[in-house]
């Protein structure tokens, strides 16, 4: 791994992603939660990358942190599918505020106007 680029290692699903990351870094010197797909141990993974530029021994370098969100994304997609295809009205709330309702909930209650 050391001494080789992400392209050489075949990490990037899309060859334009390294350029897109570099362009975002060039703007502010820092990127947070750059979402991409990478090949990890022969499997495609959804990854969030946060990175910053820095001076390292007189040369411009990048320090990066990657977080694998594959399972979190899979769970979100499954939950969305359940919510969207349920035959009953379902509402998700947080702190007594509606975050999301499915189609059946909207059919039951319509677009509720505060009274």
MMTF fields as JSON, N, C-alpha, C and O atoms, coordinates in Angstrom:
{
  "mmtfVersion": "1.0.0",
  "mmtfProducer": "UNKNOWN",
  "numBonds": 459,
  "numAtoms": 460,
  "numGroups": 115,
  "numChains": 1,
  "numModels": 1,
  "chainsPerModel": [1],
  "groupsPerChain": [115],
  "chainIdList": ["A"],
  "bondAtomList": [4, 2, 8, 6, 12, 10, 16, 14, 20, 18, 24, 22, 28, 26, 32, 30, 36, 34, 40, 38, 44, 42, 48, 46, 52, 50, 56, 54, 60, 58, 64, 62, 68, 66, 72, 70, 76, 74, 80, 78, 84, 82, 88, 86, 92, 90, 96, 94, 100, 98, 104, 102, 108, 106, 112, 110, 116, 114, 120, 118, 124, 122, 128, 126, 132, 130, 136, 134, 140, 138, 144, 142, 148, 146, 152, 150, 156, 154, 160, 158, 164, 162, 168, 166, 172, 170, 176, 174, 180, 178, 184, 182, 188, 186, 192, 190, 196, 194, 200, 198, 204, 202, 208, 206, 212, 210, 216, 214, 220, 218, 224, 222, 228, 226, 232, 230, 236, 234, 240, 238, 244, 242, 248, 246, 252, 250, 256, 254, 260, 258, 264, 262, 268, 266, 272, 270, 276, 274, 280, 278, 284, 282, 288, 286, 292, 290, 296, 294, 300, 298, 304, 302, 308, 306, 312, 310, 316, 314, 320, 318, 324, 322, 328, 326, 332, 330, 336, 334, 340, 338, 344, 342, 348, 346, 352, 350, 356, 354, 360, 358, 364, 362, 368, 366, 372, 370, 376, 374, 380, 378, 384, 382, 388, 386, 392, 390, 396, 394, 400, 398, 404, 402, 408, 406, 412, 410, 416, 414, 420, 418, 424, 422, 428, 426, 432, 430, 436, 434, 440, 438, 444, 442, 448, 446, 452, 450, 456, 454],
  "bondOrderList": [1, 1, 1, 1, 1, 1, 1, 1, 1, 1, 1, 1, 1, 1, 1, 1, 1, 1, 1, 1, 1, 1, 1, 1, 1, 1, 1, 1, 1, 1, 1, 1, 1, 1, 1, 1, 1, 1, 1, 1, 1, 1, 1, 1, 1, 1, 1, 1, 1, 1, 1, 1, 1, 1, 1, 1, 1, 1, 1, 1, 1, 1, 1, 1, 1, 1, 1, 1, 1, 1, 1, 1, 1, 1, 1, 1, 1, 1, 1, 1, 1, 1, 1, 1, 1, 1, 1, 1, 1, 1, 1, 1, 1, 1, 1, 1, 1, 1, 1, 1, 1, 1, 1, 1, 1, 1, 1, 1, 1, 1, 1, 1, 1, 1],
  "groupList": [{"groupName": "UNK", "atomNameList": ["N", "CA", "C", "O"], "elementList": ["N", "C", "C", "O"], "formalChargeList": [0, 0, 0, 0], "bondAtomList": [1, 0, 2, 1, 3, 2], "bondOrderList": [1, 1, 2], "singleLetterCode": "X", "chemCompType": "L-PEPTIDE LINKING"}],
  "groupTypeList": [0, 0, 0, 0, 0, 0, 0, 0, 0, 0, 0, 0, 0, 0, 0, 0, 0, 0, 0, 0, 0, 0, 0, 0, 0, 0, 0, 0, 0, 0, 0, 0, 0, 0, 0, 0, 0, 0, 0, 0, 0, 0, 0, 0, 0, 0, 0, 0, 0, 0, 0, 0, 0, 0, 0, 0, 0, 0, 0, 0, 0, 0, 0, 0, 0, 0, 0, 0, 0, 0, 0, 0, 0, 0, 0, 0, 0, 0, 0, 0, 0, 0, 0, 0, 0, 0, 0, 0, 0, 0, 0, 0, 0, 0, 0, 0, 0, 0, 0, 0, 0, 0, 0, 0, 0, 0, 0, 0, 0, 0, 0, 0, 0, 0, 0],
  "groupIdList": [1, 2, 3, 4, 5, 6, 7, 8, 9, 10, 11, 12, 13, 14, 15, 16, 17, 18, 19, 20, 21, 22, 23, 24, 25, 26, 27, 28, 29, 30, 31, 32, 33, 34, 35, 36, 37, 38, 39, 40, 41, 42, 43, 44, 45, 46, 47, 48, 49, 50, 51, 52, 53, 54, 55, 56, 57, 58, 59, 60, 61, 62, 63, 64, 65, 66, 67, 68, 69, 70, 71, 72, 73, 74, 75, 76, 77, 78, 79, 80, 81, 82, 83, 84, 85, 86, 87, 88, 89, 90, 91, 92, 93, 94, 95, 96, 97, 98, 99, 100, 101, 102, 103, 104, 105, 106, 107, 108, 109, 110, 111, 112, 113, 114, 115],
  "secStructList": [7, 6, 6, 7, 7, 2, 2, 2, 2, 6, 7, 5, 1, 1, 6, 6, 2, 2, 2, 2, 2, 2, 2, 2, 2, 2, 2, 2, 1, 3, 3, 3, 3, 3, 3, 3, 3, 3, 3, 3, 6, 6, 3, 3, 3, 3, 3, 3, 3, 3, 3, 3, 3, 3, 3, 3, 6, 6, 3, 3, 3, 3, 3, 3, 3, 3, 3, 3, 7, 2, 2, 2, 2, 2, 2, 2, 2, 2, 2, 2, 2, 2, 2, 2, 2, 7, 1, 1, 7, 7, 3, 3, 3, 3, 6, 6, 3, 3, 3, 3, 3, 7, 2, 2, 2, 2, 2, 2, 2, 7, 1, 7, 7, 7, 7],
  "xCoordList": [0.826, 0.0, 0.874, 0.653, 1.866, 2.707, 3.447, 3.967, 3.483, 4.183, 3.332, 3.803, 2.091, 1.205, -0.002, -0.369, -0.604, -1.784, -3.058, -3.053, -4.145, -5.444, -5.824, -6.444, -5.452, -5.719, -4.943, -5.487, -3.657, -2.828, -3.364, -3.247, -3.945, -4.496, -5.903, -6.451, -6.488, -7.834, -8.917, -9.944, -8.691, -9.654, -10.911, -11.994, -10.787, -11.886, -12.839, -12.407, -14.131, -15.148, -15.227, -15.465, -15.03, -15.114, -13.772, -13.313, -13.156, -11.823, -11.838, -10.78, -13.015, -13.11, -13.141, -12.943, -13.384, -13.507, -12.249, -12.373, -11.049, -9.867, -9.767, -9.365, -10.13, -10.1, -11.165, -10.92, -12.341, -13.42, -13.016, -13.262, -12.397, -11.911, -10.841, -10.864, -9.907, -8.834, -9.403, -8.924, -10.423, -11.036, -11.701, -11.592, -12.386, -13.011, -11.955, -12.129, -10.867, -9.776, -9.125, -8.749, -8.994, -8.339, -9.099, -8.499, -10.405, -11.217, -10.945, -10.688, -10.996, -10.874, -9.745, -9.436, -9.127, -8.081, -8.631, -7.878, -9.976, -10.588, -11.887, -12.63, -12.143, -13.374, -13.927, -13.187, -15.231, -15.878, -16.976, -17.792, -16.986, -18.024, -18.193, -19.305, -17.085, -17.066, -17.518, -16.806, -18.693, -19.248, -18.768, -18.825, -18.292, -17.796, -17.916, -18.276, -17.61, -17.552, -16.107, -15.428, -15.639, -14.26, -14.238, -15.102, -13.231, -13.047, -12.181, -11.017, -12.758, -12.058, -12.091, -13.16, -10.91, -10.821, -11.723, -12.369, -11.76, -12.536, -14.021, -14.759, -14.488, -15.906, -16.085, -15.302, -17.133, -17.433, -18.072, -18.981, -17.584, -18.07, -18.462, -17.809, -19.527, -19.885, -19.011, -18.951, -18.334, -17.354, -17.547, -17.834, -17.385, -17.313, -15.861, -15.251, -15.313, -13.925, -13.91, -14.566, -13.165, -12.89, -11.388, -10.608, -10.982, -9.562, -9.189, -10.037, -7.912, -7.379, -5.974, -5.242, -5.614, -4.25, -3.375, -3.847, -2.094, -1.146, 0.254, 0.518, 1.124, 2.53, 3.231, 3.172, 3.889, 4.617, 6.039, 6.297, 6.942, 8.358, 8.56, 9.349, 7.823, 7.971, 7.197, 7.303, 6.432, 5.636, 4.16, 3.794, 3.317, 1.878, 1.461, 1.818, 0.716, 0.245, -1.222, -1.771, -1.836, -3.223, -3.316, -2.731, -4.048, -4.367, -5.854, -6.68, -6.184, -7.564, -8.044, -7.275, -9.314, -9.986, -11.149, -11.917, -11.28, -12.368, -13.25, -12.765, -14.555, -15.515, -16.394, -17.042, -16.416, -17.227, -18.676, -18.982, -19.566, -20.979, -21.853, -23.068, -21.243, -21.977, -23.154, -24.272, -22.929, -24.01, -25.071, -26.264, -24.637, -25.594, -26.485, -27.695, -25.884, -26.648, -27.6, -28.746, -27.121, -27.967, -29.181, -30.303, -28.963, -30.06, -31.031, -32.243, -30.509, -31.367, -32.235, -33.427, -31.634, -32.382, -33.474, -34.599, -33.139, -34.14, -35.273, -36.443, -34.939, -35.964, -36.849, -38.066, -36.243, -37.024, -37.983, -39.142, -37.505, -38.353, -39.526, -40.655, -39.266, -40.342, -41.35, -42.558, -40.856, -41.726, -42.562, -43.767, -41.919, -42.6, -43.622, -44.59, -43.428, -44.307, -45.237, -45.959, -45.233, -46.12, -47.574, -47.876, -48.466, -49.887, -50.639, -51.868, -49.909, -50.497, -49.783, -48.687, -50.415, -49.784, -48.694, -48.913, -47.511, -46.376, -45.78, -45.585, -45.498, -44.834, -43.6, -43.636, -42.52, -41.306, -41.221, -41.268, -41.096, -41.003, -39.75, -39.23, -39.289, -38.165, -38.494, -38.816, -38.409, -38.742, -40.128, -40.328, -41.072, -42.462, -42.647, -43.696, -41.667, -41.768, -41.685, -40.87, -42.542, -42.55, -41.297, -40.983, -40.591, -39.407, -39.769, -39.259, -40.673, -41.048, -42.361, -42.609, -43.194, -44.427, -44.511, -44.012, -45.152, -45.292, -46.582, -47.368, -46.772, -47.907, -49.23, -50.149, -49.337, -50.59, -50.91, -52.078, -49.913, -50.133, -50.734, -51.684, -50.166, -50.668, -52.093, -52.898, -52.418, -53.783, -54.766, -55.896, -54.342, -55.214, -55.408, -56.534, -54.304, -54.358, -54.269, -54.525, -53.912, -53.751, -52.617, -51.746, -52.645, -51.653, -52.235, -53.018, -51.843, -52.433, -51.974, -50.782, -52.946, -52.659, -52.814, -53.812, -51.849, -51.97, -53.251, -53.666, -53.871, -55.121, -54.922, -55.864],
  "yCoordList": [-1.188, 0.0, 1.258, 2.17, 1.304, 2.495, 2.729, 1.799, 3.985, 4.353, 4.231, 4.544, 3.783, 3.638, 4.558, 4.92, 4.925, 5.8, 4.964, 3.757, 5.638, 4.972, 4.432, 3.373, 5.16, 4.681, 3.402, 2.437, 3.397, 2.205, 1.003, -0.133, 1.247, 0.162, -0.24, -1.227, 0.532, 0.224, 0.483, -0.196, 1.47, 1.757, 2.466, 2.236, 3.32, 4.196, 3.509, 2.937, 3.564, 3.024, 3.877, 3.36, 5.17, 6.127, 6.846, 7.437, 6.794, 7.396, 8.913, 9.518, 9.541, 10.989, 11.382, 12.551, 10.424, 10.738, 11.371, 12.332, 10.876, 11.546, 13.011, 13.86, 13.308, 14.702, 15.537, 16.689, 14.951, 15.66, 15.953, 17.047, 14.976, 15.177, 16.267, 17.143, 16.213, 17.217, 18.61, 19.584, 18.714, 20.015, 20.578, 21.772, 19.727, 20.193, 20.606, 21.594, 19.852, 20.2, 21.521, 22.311, 21.758, 22.977, 24.224, 25.277, 24.106, 25.264, 25.766, 26.956, 24.895, 25.331, 24.646, 25.011, 23.645, 22.901, 21.81, 21.117, 21.659, 20.637, 20.148, 20.922, 18.852, 18.238, 17.364, 16.64, 17.442, 16.614, 15.773, 16.284, 14.489, 13.555, 13.519, 13.63, 13.366, 13.183, 11.75, 10.799, 11.601, 10.257, 9.685, 10.339, 8.44, 7.773, 6.262, 5.777, 5.534, 4.068, 3.663, 4.216, 2.695, 2.218, 0.702, 0.068, 0.136, -1.308, -1.682, -1.29, -2.443, -2.84, -4.358, -4.962, -4.97, -6.439, -7.124, -8.129, -6.568, -7.172, -6.871, -7.403, -6.031, -5.69, -4.176, -3.424, -3.738, -2.313, -1.899, -2.56, -0.794, -0.278, 1.19, 1.93, 1.608, 3.022, 3.627, 3.111, 4.722, 5.298, 6.809, 7.475, 7.336, 8.78, 9.118, 8.536, 10.065, 10.478, 11.926, 12.789, 12.177, 13.544, 13.735, 12.846, 14.89, 15.097, 16.563, 17.453, 16.784, 18.143, 18.159, 17.172, 19.291, 19.45, 19.94, 20.579, 19.625, 20.039, 20.089, 19.507, 20.779, 20.806, 19.66, 19.557, 18.809, 17.683, 17.721, 17.411, 18.103, 18.225, 19.114, 18.803, 20.234, 21.209, 20.901, 21.651, 19.842, 19.491, 19.431, 19.11, 19.75, 19.673, 18.207, 17.399, 17.88, 16.505, 16.545, 17.604, 15.381, 15.269, 14.218, 13.14, 14.533, 13.535, 13.222, 14.129, 11.931, 11.529, 10.505, 9.68, 10.583, 9.622, 9.059, 9.811, 7.74, 7.1, 6.317, 5.665, 6.395, 5.661, 4.818, 5.351, 3.516, 2.587, 2.686, 2.355, 3.145, 3.287, 2.289, 2.468, 1.244, 0.278, -0.321, -0.331, -0.813, -1.458, -0.449, -0.754, 0.745, 1.794, 2.138, 2.304, 2.244, 2.539, 1.404, 1.641, 0.165, -0.992, -0.984, -1.222, -0.715, -0.665, 0.468, 0.302, 1.614, 2.746, 2.408, 2.713, 1.776, 1.395, 0.386, 0.483, -0.576, -1.563, -0.893, -1.198, 0.007, 0.709, 1.552, 1.597, 2.221, 3.005, 2.113, 2.475, 0.942, 0.021, -0.453, -0.525, -0.774, -1.207, -0.077, -0.292, 1.11, 2.262, 2.557, 2.79, 2.546, 2.894, 1.852, 2.191, 0.596, -0.472, -1.026, -1.989, -0.446, -0.912, -0.639, 0.351, -1.526, -1.37, -0.595, -0.528, -0.017, 0.798, 2.144, 2.294, 3.112, 4.42, 4.385, 3.918, 4.883, 4.905, 6.309, 6.929, 6.793, 8.088, 7.901, 7.179, 8.547, 8.573, 9.959, 10.972, 9.991, 11.273, 11.316, 10.287, 12.512, 12.758, 14.03, 15.056, 13.957, 15.115, 15.668, 16.88, 14.758, 15.085, 15.799, 16.4, 15.743, 16.363, 15.277, 14.359, 15.398, 14.421, 14.565, 15.654, 13.467, 13.433, 12.865, 13.304, 11.867, 11.221, 10.486, 9.914, 10.5, 9.708, 8.979, 9.457, 7.81, 7.083, 7.498, 8.296, 6.937, 7.288, 7.004, 7.821, 5.862, 5.521, 6.501, 6.821, 6.971, 7.977, 9.233, 9.813, 9.641, 10.83, 10.621, 11.552, 9.396, 9.113, 9.196, 9.654, 8.755, 8.776, 10.205, 10.637, 10.931, 12.241, 13.412, 14.552, 13.151, 14.223, 15.141, 14.776, 16.324, 17.334, 18.135, 19.064, 17.76, 18.343, 19.787, 20.087, 20.674, 22.082, 22.381, 21.981, 23.074, 23.401, 24.182, 25.022, 23.893, 24.581, 25.476, 26.134],
  "zCoordList": [0.0, 0.0, 0.0, -0.797, 0.895, 0.993, -0.314, -0.931, -0.719, -1.94, -3.192, -4.286, -3.058, -4.215, -4.045, -2.927, -5.159, -5.11, -5.014, -5.254, -4.658, -4.627, -5.989, -6.092, -7.042, -8.414, -8.682, -9.22, -8.303, -8.526, -7.76, -8.221, -6.606, -5.792, -6.227, -5.737, -7.154, -7.633, -6.603, -6.59, -5.735, -4.67, -5.159, -4.62, -6.166, -6.557, -7.525, -8.525, -7.23, -8.137, -9.394, -10.486, -9.244, -10.344, -10.429, -9.452, -11.587, -11.743, -11.571, -11.397, -11.616, -11.412, -9.934, -9.604, -9.049, -7.626, -7.022, -6.262, -7.326, -6.75, -7.17, -6.374, -8.415, -8.888, -8.17, -7.812, -7.963, -7.269, -5.819, -5.311, -5.163, -3.795, -3.77, -2.906, -4.717, -4.783, -5.022, -4.441, -5.873, -6.151, -4.896, -4.618, -4.144, -2.902, -1.88, -1.166, -1.814, -0.896, -1.283, -0.417, -2.583, -3.055, -2.613, -2.394, -2.485, -2.11, -0.707, -0.521, 0.279, 1.676, 2.43, 3.564, 1.795, 2.481, 3.381, 4.066, 3.373, 4.216, 3.575, 2.971, 3.719, 3.226, 4.341, 5.007, 4.534, 5.563, 4.915, 4.148, 5.23, 4.778, 3.257, 2.74, 2.565, 1.108, 0.845, 1.168, 0.265, 0.072, -1.252, -2.294, -1.184, -2.376, -2.196, -1.123, -3.256, -3.191, -3.418, -4.283, -2.638, -2.754, -2.702, -2.096, -3.352, -3.352, -2.153, -2.074, -1.217, 0.006, 0.094, 0.177, 0.076, 0.147, -0.875, -0.575, -2.082, -3.163, -3.143, -3.972, -2.217, -2.139, -2.196, -1.615, -2.909, -2.959, -1.65, -1.147, -1.104, 0.17, 0.005, -0.73, 0.688, 0.772, 1.861, 2.977, 1.532, 2.453, 2.547, 1.552, 3.755, 3.968, 4.272, 5.169, 3.516, 3.698, 4.173, 3.59, 5.222, 5.656, 5.506, 5.849, 4.995, 4.71, 4.881, 4.821, 5.094, 5.2, 4.616, 4.69, 4.039, 3.546, 4.692, 5.632, 4.586, 5.62, 5.024, 3.972, 5.698, 5.311, 6.033, 7.258, 5.268, 5.858, 5.326, 4.163, 6.193, 5.849, 4.627, 3.735, 4.608, 3.541, 2.276, 1.306, 2.248, 1.068, 1.435, 2.566, 0.447, 0.643, 0.728, -0.13, 1.755, 1.945, 2.359, 2.663, 2.363, 2.783, 3.879, 3.768, 4.929, 5.947, 5.768, 5.661, 5.735, 5.462, 6.484, 6.977, 6.78, 7.652, 6.851, 6.252, 6.839, 6.098, 7.058, 7.982, 6.82, 7.641, 6.718, 5.817, 6.941, 6.159, 6.637, 7.782, 5.751, 6.104, 5.348, 5.26, 4.806, 3.992, 4.746, 4.231, 5.939, 6.692, 7.112, 7.104, 7.477, 7.841, 6.652, 6.804, 5.473, 4.261, 3.916, 3.534, 4.052, 3.766, 4.691, 4.245, 5.962, 6.931, 6.603, 6.74, 6.173, 5.815, 4.612, 4.597, 3.598, 2.396, 2.749, 2.258, 3.597, 4.025, 4.801, 4.571, 5.71, 6.489, 5.58, 5.764, 4.597, 3.64, 2.865, 2.659, 2.434, 1.674, 2.527, 2.042, 3.786, 4.686, 4.866, 4.762, 5.134, 5.35, 4.106, 4.2, 2.949, 1.704, 1.269, 0.589, 1.646, 1.172, 2.242, 1.988, 3.413, 4.486, 4.106, 3.44, 4.534, 4.21, 5.292, 5.27, 6.229, 7.298, 7.331, 6.79, 7.966, 8.107, 9.159, 10.277, 8.8, 9.723, 9.734, 8.689, 10.939, 11.093, 11.96, 12.956, 11.583, 12.396, 13.022, 12.324, 14.349, 15.04, 15.898, 16.332, 16.125, 17.03, 17.793, 17.195, 19.132, 19.97, 19.633, 19.556, 19.436, 19.135, 17.797, 17.563, 16.935, 15.608, 14.545, 14.635, 13.542, 12.466, 11.616, 11.137, 11.435, 10.577, 9.206, 8.175, 9.224, 7.965, 8.159, 9.22, 7.144, 7.141, 5.809, 4.79, 5.832, 4.574, 3.858, 4.368, 2.677, 1.822, 2.532, 2.469, 3.204, 3.881, 5.012, 5.233, 5.714, 6.76, 6.131, 6.657, 5.002, 4.316, 3.822, 3.847, 3.37, 2.922, 4.089, 3.918, 5.268, 6.442, 6.945, 7.187, 7.1, 7.738, 6.77, 7.157, 5.529, 4.562, 4.964, 5.753, 4.414, 4.763, 5.923, 5.725, 7.127, 8.33, 8.501, 8.444, 8.712, 8.943, 10.432, 11.032, 11.045, 12.475, 12.752, 11.953, 13.897, 14.254, 15.444, 15.886]
}
